[in-house]
Every structure is written in structure tokens, then in C-alpha cells.
Amino acid sequence: TYVEAPGKDSYAKDLGAVMDAAFADGFTLIDLRALRPHMRPQLADAHVDLARIIHGFDYMLVLTGGTASGELDHFAPPRRVE
């Protein structure tokens, strides 16, 4: 039986300030390259995950209004695989 569950990954743990820059009513593309000069060693040491994201990706696309996936075919008959 399908039961909804909260996300288990902590991928957004240190992204609070970056996520706050996203639009509340649409998609937002954030250029992470512009943040790299501001990622001083002291800040990077305190926020390891944030530093990893800023230095590991050029852009971040925030899809506002998304919802967790759900089971769509709960009552559908099993599919035949050939």
C-alpha cells in the first residue's frame, strides 16, 4: 500500500538563503557562479553542503510549487511486459 512520506535527503539543508531568493509564484534560475567569490573559507567551513553546491554547479533551477510524487496507477491492472 502506498503511503506518502517526507523527503529523506537533506539536499536543501544549507540552501535557505539561496532558496529565499527564489520567486514564490514561478520558476527561478539562480546563477551560482556569482556566489563563488563570496564563499570565503570561513563560510565554506561552516556551511560545507552550501559550498559544495555553489562550487559544484553553475546554475540552480528552483521549481516553486512542486509537490511530492504520488502513486498514480494504484488501481490500474498490472502491465504485461513482453
Beta strands, then each sheet from edge to edge (+ up, - down):
strand 1: 27-31
strand 2: 59-63
sheet 1: 1+ 2-
end
